[in-house]
Amino acid sequence: MSAAGLIAASLLVPAAGAAGIALAGRWPNLRESVTLVTAVTLLGCVLGLLPSVLDGGRPQLFVLEMLPGIALGFRVEPLGMLFALVASGLWIVNSVYSIGYMRGNDEEHQTRFYVCFALALAATMGIAFSANLLTLFLFYEMLTLVTWPLVTHHGDAEARAGGRTYLGVLLGTSILLLLPAMIATWSVAGTLEFLPGGLLRDAGLSNAALGGLLALYMFGIGKAALMPVHRWLPAAMVAPTPVSALLHAVAVVKAGVFTVVKVIVYVFGVETLAEVRAADWLPVVAGFTILAASVVALRSNNLKRRLAYSTVSQLSYVVLAAAVLVPISIAAAAFHIAAHALGKITLFFAAGAIYTAAHKTEVSQLDGIGRRMPWTMAAFTVGALSLIGIPPCVGFVSKWLMLQGVFAAELWSVAGVLLASTVLNAAYFLPIVYVAFFKAPNGELHGEAPLPMVIALTATAVGTVALFFLPELPLALARSVAGL
């Protein structure tokens, strides 16, 4: 199949899979088989594009002209390739996990769940392969809309309230901030195409104008969860755990930080921002988000809430690294998209397994649970160590790259933020590991969660360690983003 055909297939396969899932809804085994076959097929399509991108090619597909000079277009570059690999690869594992979770908890509306999941991956592929801002914006909004039914899956008052916050914040930031930023960009640059070196490089904007436009983009990309536009993320924790994994590791938040890096590299240009110092405020906002969210996580007793604020913090690692504006830090930002995805999905998988097997949701209830659920808590430990940044887990690699960037730019205050956040990460993760394995169980008799859930969380934990020893592929793509 041609490169253009593979791009089209990457968009159409999950959409067709959604239709197939809907048609198979009356037969659960068939429905879930369609889900798994669709996920594996999507990964195959994405892998088919990889050799060309690694060789320096930029496969593209243009569908139709939406506005004068602006097409619905797709182009695969290294950052999009990395994002697509993460999303399509983890969809397979998340689908296996979802089978165990949805059946183990007798969840209702399972067909709708799998349909929306597939549509979310179709939107994610559109974001990853977008050739211009307008194409990205359309699929970015599609992702918000098709994941809203997942957030409100349970249909109770709490779910509806969480859904309102989710939709309100994400649509509000997009319409009120991101869309005006795009219109301003088009008016001064005459194009919305993503260009190496930045499409605003020769736009002649003043430093203040560039800084203001950057602010519109950074806060308009609400999925990146920079404070104060982060509240949608903890509000969405009312969703089933596989949805939380989708939101926090596979698609939604990764779409946010992917877009942040894409805008900095291909809209503004790293050299332009570094020369005019229009982004000097961004490390301050990102650093504050990292530390403030870590403090909230430390004080949270609910396990999913702790993990949600951990995600808010970890996302701003990507923003912070991108804002350092040196090549190695750009590579670190791109690499952390993959590193965080593996660690965080493992943690959410473990949280869902604990809920399914033991019906526990609070950190204070986890005494001795590692003796009842050793596979689950061993995987949780791996995910926690990765997000803290301890070898041999892949999170260490991305933090090491970030520190190299900070040292190259001589931003010692940023180094202080990374150090302080590492201590806070350890403070809210390691006590969970300690009480799980070293405190006596509470006497309740239960074992591990259903086998598909244990297989999935074990696979992502193994992947978290394996990527530490074999980081070449994501690192090669990340370095290509930075021009290294």
C-alpha positions in Angstrom: 0.0 0.0 0.0 1.2 3.5 -0.8 2.1 6.0 1.9 -0.9 8.1 1.2 -3.0 4.9 1.4 -1.6 4.0 4.8 -2.4 7.5 6.0 -6.0 7.2 4.8 -6.2 3.7 6.4 -4.9 5.0 9.7 -7.9 7.4 9.8 -10.5 5.1 8.3 -9.7 1.8 10.0 -10.7 2.9 13.5 -13.8 4.6 12.1 -14.8 1.5 10.2 -14.0 -0.5 13.4 -16.5 1.7 15.3 -19.2 0.8 12.8 -18.3 -2.9 13.0 -18.4 -2.8 16.8 -21.9 -1.2 16.7 -23.1 -3.9 14.3 -21.7 -6.6 16.6 -23.1 -5.1 19.7 -25.5 -8.0 20.4 -22.7 -10.5 20.5 -20.1 -9.5 23.1 -17.4 -11.9 22.0 -17.7 -10.8 18.4 -17.8 -7.1 19.4 -14.6 -7.4 21.4 -12.9 -9.4 18.7 -13.7 -6.6 16.2 -12.2 -4.1 18.7 -8.9 -6.1 19.0 -8.7 -6.7 15.2 -9.2 -3.1 14.5 -6.6 -2.0 17.1 -4.0 -4.4 15.7 -4.8 -3.3 12.1 -4.3 0.3 13.0 -0.9 -0.4 14.6 0.0 -2.2 11.4 -0.9 0.8 9.3 1.1 3.2 11.5 4.1 0.9 11.4 3.9 0.8 7.6 4.7 4.5 7.6 7.6 4.3 10.0 10.5 3.3 7.7 9.8 6.3 5.4 9.7 8.7 8.3 13.0 7.3 9.8 14.6 7.7 6.4 13.7 11.4 6.3 10.5 11.1 4.2 7.4 13.0 5.0 4.4 11.1 3.6 1.4 13.2 2.9 -2.2 13.1 1.8 -4.4 16.1 0.8 -8.1 15.5 0.7 -9.9 18.8 -0.2 -9.6 22.5 0.1 -11.5 23.8 3.1 -10.6 27.5 2.8 -8.6 29.3 0.2 -5.1 27.9 0.5 -6.0 25.6 3.4 -6.6 21.9 2.7 -7.8 19.1 4.8 -4.3 17.7 4.8 -2.1 15.1 6.5 1.6 14.9 6.7 3.6 12.4 8.8 6.6 13.9 10.5 8.6 12.5 13.4 6.6 14.0 16.3 3.3 12.8 14.7 4.8 9.4 14.1 5.8 9.1 17.8 2.4 10.1 19.0 0.6 7.8 16.5 2.8 4.8 17.6 2.1 5.5 21.3 -1.7 5.8 20.8 -2.1 2.9 18.4 0.2 0.6 20.4 -1.5 1.3 23.7 -5.0 1.0 22.2 -4.3 -2.8 21.8 -3.3 -3.2 25.5 -6.1 -0.9 26.7 -8.6 -3.0 24.7 -7.5 -6.2 26.4 -7.7 -4.5 29.8 -11.2 -3.1 28.9 -12.6 -6.5 28.3 -11.6 -7.6 31.8 -12.7 -4.4 33.4 -16.1 -3.9 31.7 -17.1 -7.5 32.2 -15.6 -7.8 35.7 -17.7 -4.8 36.9 -20.8 -5.6 34.8 -20.7 -2.2 33.2 -23.7 -1.1 31.1 -23.5 0.4 27.6 -20.4 -1.6 26.7 -21.1 -1.3 23.0 -21.3 2.5 23.2 -18.0 2.4 25.2 -16.1 0.5 22.5 -17.6 2.5 19.7 -16.5 5.8 21.3 -13.1 4.4 22.0 -12.6 3.6 18.3 -13.8 7.0 17.2 -11.4 8.6 19.7 -8.5 6.7 18.1 -9.7 7.9 14.6 -9.6 11.5 15.9 -6.2 10.9 17.5 -4.7 9.7 14.2 -6.1 12.9 12.6 -4.4 15.0 15.2 -1.1 13.1 14.9 -0.9 13.3 11.1 -2.4 16.8 10.6 -0.5 19.0 8.1 -1.9 22.3 9.2 -3.5 24.0 12.2 -7.1 23.8 10.8 -6.9 20.1 10.2 -5.5 19.6 13.7 -8.2 21.8 15.2 -11.0 19.9 13.6 -9.8 16.5 14.8 -8.9 18.0 18.2 -12.5 19.1 18.7 -13.7 15.8 17.4 -11.7 14.1 20.1 -13.4 16.2 22.8 -16.8 15.4 21.5 -16.4 11.6 21.1 -14.8 11.2 24.5 -17.6 13.1 26.3 -19.9 10.1 26.3 -17.1 8.1 27.8 -16.6 10.6 30.7 -20.4 10.5 31.4 -20.6 6.7 30.9 -22.3 6.0 34.3 -25.0 8.5 33.6 -25.5 9.5 37.3 -25.4 13.1 38.7 -21.7 12.9 39.4 -20.9 11.7 35.9 -23.1 14.4 34.3 -21.4 17.1 36.4 -17.9 15.8 35.5 -19.0 15.8 31.8 -20.2 19.4 32.0 -16.8 20.5 33.4 -15.0 18.4 30.8 -16.9 19.7 27.8 -17.1 23.3 29.2 -13.4 23.7 29.8 -12.1 22.0 26.7 -14.6 23.6 24.3 -14.4 27.0 26.0 -10.6 27.1 25.8 -10.6 26.0 22.1 -13.3 28.5 21.0 -12.3 31.5 23.1 -8.5 31.1 22.9 -7.2 28.6 20.4 -9.5 29.5 17.5 -8.7 33.3 17.8 -5.0 32.4 17.9 -5.3 30.5 14.6 -7.2 33.3 13.0 -4.5 35.8 14.1 -1.8 33.5 12.7 -3.5 33.2 9.4 -4.0 37.0 9.2 -0.3 37.7 9.7 1.3 34.7 8.0 -1.1 33.9 5.3 -0.9 30.2 6.0 -1.7 27.6 8.7 0.7 25.0 7.3 3.2 23.5 9.8 6.6 24.6 8.6 10.1 23.6 9.8 11.5 26.7 11.6 8.0 28.0 12.3 5.4 29.6 10.0 5.7 32.8 12.0 9.4 33.1 11.6 9.2 35.9 9.0 5.8 37.4 10.1 7.4 40.5 11.6 5.5 40.4 14.9 6.8 42.4 17.9 8.0 40.5 21.0 4.9 41.5 22.9 2.6 40.3 20.0 4.5 37.0 19.8 4.3 36.5 23.6 0.5 37.3 23.6 -0.1 35.0 20.7 1.8 32.2 22.4 -0.3 32.7 25.5 -3.5 32.2 23.5 -2.1 29.0 22.1 -0.8 27.6 25.4 -4.0 28.2 27.4 -6.2 27.5 24.4 -4.8 24.0 24.2 -6.8 23.0 27.2 -6.0 19.3 26.9 -2.4 20.1 28.0 -3.9 21.1 31.4 -1.8 24.1 32.3 -3.1 25.8 35.4 -5.7 27.3 35.6 -7.3 25.4 32.7 -6.7 22.0 34.3 -10.0 21.3 36.2 -11.5 19.2 33.4 -8.9 16.5 34.1 -9.7 15.6 37.7 -13.4 16.1 37.0 -13.2 13.4 34.3 -12.2 10.8 36.9 -15.8 9.9 37.3 -15.4 7.8 34.1 -14.5 4.0 34.2 -10.8 3.3 34.6 -10.2 2.3 31.0 -11.5 5.7 30.0 -9.1 7.3 32.6 -6.3 5.4 30.9 -7.5 6.8 27.5 -7.7 10.3 28.9 -4.4 10.3 30.7 -2.1 8.1 28.7 -3.3 7.2 25.2 -5.1 10.1 23.5 -6.6 13.1 25.2 -3.8 14.6 27.3 -1.2 13.4 24.8 -3.1 15.3 22.1 -2.7 18.4 24.3 1.0 18.2 24.9 1.6 17.0 21.3 -0.1 20.1 20.1 2.0 22.3 22.5 5.2 20.9 21.1 3.9 21.1 17.5 2.9 24.8 17.9 6.3 25.7 19.5 8.3 23.9 16.8 6.3 24.4 13.7 4.2 27.5 14.3 6.5 29.8 16.2 9.9 28.2 15.7 12.3 27.3 18.5 15.0 29.8 17.3 12.5 32.6 16.9 11.1 32.2 20.4 14.7 31.9 21.8 15.9 35.1 20.0 13.0 37.4 21.0 12.5 35.8 24.5 8.7 35.8 23.9 8.4 32.6 25.9 10.2 33.6 29.0 6.9 33.4 31.0 6.1 29.9 30.0 8.6 28.0 32.2 7.2 29.9 35.2 3.6 28.8 34.4 4.7 25.2 33.7 6.9 25.1 36.8 4.1 26.4 39.0 1.7 23.8 37.5 4.2 21.0 38.1 4.7 21.9 41.8 1.2 22.9 42.6 -0.4 19.8 41.1 2.2 17.6 42.9 1.2 19.2 46.2 -2.5 18.5 45.5 -1.7 14.9 44.6 0.3 14.5 47.8 -2.8 15.6 49.8 -5.3 13.5 48.0 -6.5 10.2 49.6 -8.5 9.1 46.6 -6.2 7.0 44.4 -7.6 8.2 41.0 -7.6 11.8 42.1 -3.9 11.4 43.2 -3.1 10.0 39.8 -5.1 12.7 38.0 -3.1 15.5 39.6 0.0 13.6 39.0 -1.0 13.7 35.3 -1.5 17.5 35.5 2.0 17.7 36.9 3.6 15.3 34.4 2.1 17.0 31.4 3.8 20.3 32.3 7.1 18.5 32.2 6.5 18.3 28.5 5.6 22.0 28.3 8.5 23.0 30.5 11.0 21.0 28.4 9.6 22.6 25.2 9.8 26.0 26.8 13.6 25.7 27.5 14.0 26.1 23.8 17.2 24.2 23.2 17.3 21.2 20.8 17.9 18.5 23.5 15.1 19.8 25.6 12.7 19.7 22.6 13.8 16.1 22.2 13.1 15.5 25.9 9.6 17.0 25.5 8.8 14.6 22.6 10.3 11.6 24.3 8.4 12.2 27.6 5.1 11.8 25.6 6.0 8.1 25.2 7.6 7.7 28.6 4.7 9.2 30.6 2.2 7.2 28.5 3.6 3.9 29.5 4.1 4.7 33.2 0.7 6.4 33.7 -1.3 3.8 31.9 0.3 1.2 34.1 -0.8 3.1 37.2 -4.4 3.6 36.1 -4.6 -0.1 35.1 -3.4 -1.0 38.6 -6.0 1.4 40.2 -8.8 -0.2 38.1 -7.6 -3.7 39.0 -7.7 -2.7 42.7 -11.2 -1.4 42.4 -12.4 -4.5 40.5 -10.9 -7.1 42.8 -11.0 -5.4 46.2 -13.5 -2.5 45.6 -11.0 0.0 47.2 -10.6 3.5 46.0 -8.7 5.3 48.8 -5.0 5.2 49.5 -5.7 4.7 53.2 -7.4 1.4 52.3 -4.4 -0.2 50.6 -2.5 -1.7 53.6 -1.1 -5.1 52.7 -2.9 -5.2 49.3 0.4 -6.1 47.6 0.3 -9.5 49.3 -3.2 -10.1 47.9 -2.5 -8.6 44.5 1.3 -9.0 43.9 1.2 -8.7 40.1 -0.9 -5.6 40.2 1.1 -3.8 42.9 4.4 -4.8 41.3 3.3 -3.2 38.1 2.1 -0.1 40.1 5.6 0.1 41.6 7.2 0.1 38.2 4.9 2.8 36.9 5.5 4.9 40.1 9.3 4.5 39.8 9.1 5.6 36.1 7.2 8.8 36.9 9.6 9.6 39.8 12.4 9.1 37.3 14.3 6.2 38.8 16.1 3.7 36.7 15.7 1.1 35.2 12.4 2.7 34.1 12.0 4.8 31.0 10.9 7.9 33.0 14.6 8.3 34.0 15.6 8.7 30.4 13.2 11.6 29.7 14.2 13.4 32.9 17.8 13.0 32.1 17.3 14.5 28.7 15.4 17.4 30.3 18.3 18.0 32.7 20.7 18.1 29.8 18.6 20.8 28.2 18.3 22.8 31.4 22.1 22.6 31.9 22.7 23.6 28.2 20.4 26.7 28.7 21.8 27.4 32.2 18.3 27.7 33.6 19.1 26.7 37.2 15.6 27.6 38.5 14.1 25.1 36.1 16.6 22.5 37.5 15.3 23.3 40.9 11.7 22.7 39.8 12.7 19.3 38.4 14.5 18.4 41.6 11.6 19.5 43.9 9.0 17.8 41.8 11.0 14.6 41.9 11.0 14.7 45.7 7.2 15.4 45.6 6.6 12.5 43.2 8.4 10.2 45.5 6.4 11.5 48.5 3.1 10.7 47.0 4.0 7.4 45.3 6.4 5.6 47.5 4.1 5.5 50.6 1.5 3.6 48.5 4.2 1.0 47.6 5.3 0.8 51.2 1.9 0.2 52.8 0.9 -2.2 50.0 3.9 -4.6 50.6 5.0 -3.9 54.2 1.9 -3.4 56.2 -0.4 -6.3 57.3 -3.4 -7.0 55.1 -6.8 -6.0 56.5 -8.0 -9.6 56.6 -10.3 -9.4 53.5 -9.8 -12.4 51.1 -9.5 -11.5 47.5 -7.1 -12.2 44.7 -6.0 -10.5 41.5 -8.4 -8.8 39.1 -9.6 -10.7 36.0 -6.8 -12.2 33.8 -7.1 -9.8 30.9 -6.5 -6.9 33.3 -3.5 -8.5 34.8 -2.1 -9.3 31.4 -2.5 -5.7 30.3 -0.9 -4.1 33.3 1.9 -6.5 33.3 2.6 -5.8 29.6 2.8 -2.0 30.1 5.0 -2.4 33.2 7.3 -4.6 31.2 7.2 -2.1 28.4 8.2 0.7 30.9 11.3 -1.2 31.8 12.1 -2.4 28.3 12.0 1.1 26.9 14.7 2.1 29.4 17.0 -0.4 27.8 15.8 -0.1 24.3 14.9 3.6 23.8 16.4 3.9 20.3 13.2 4.2 18.2 11.3 6.9 20.3 14.6 8.6 20.9 15.4 8.7 17.2 12.0 10.2 16.4 12.4 12.7 19.3 15.8 13.8 18.2 14.5 14.3 14.6 11.8 16.6 16.0 14.6 18.7 17.5 16.8 18.5 14.4 19.5 16.6 16.1 
